[in-house]
């Protein structure tokens, strides 16, 4: 199977087309048929031209953070979290949130509770 080469545009022409700074002739050179993004942008302009452009928030992906603590500290955290009916992660995240640091909602949820002696 052979793939056909496709003409790719640079970001400046796409941005100009999205902002309406190019003529229809220049836009038609970039793409022979209107795409869904252009149609959505044109529809939004017709509905309310005074609305600001939409902002897309980046994904808030989960990442790993390892912290080395003493076994006695982990046992104490496990016991305290167990007494509260939480996982150690949730216990720590709630303590951090109580200090005024922003913690994402999924990090405050109770995950799998592993007894401290099984760690």
Secondary structure, 3 states (H helix, E strand, C coil): CCCCCCCCCCHHHHHHHHHCCCCHHHHHHHCCCCCHHHHHHHHHHHHCCCCCCCCCCCCCCCCCCCCCCCHHHHHHHHHHHHHHCCCHHHHHHHHHHHCCCCCCHHHHCCCCCCCHHHC
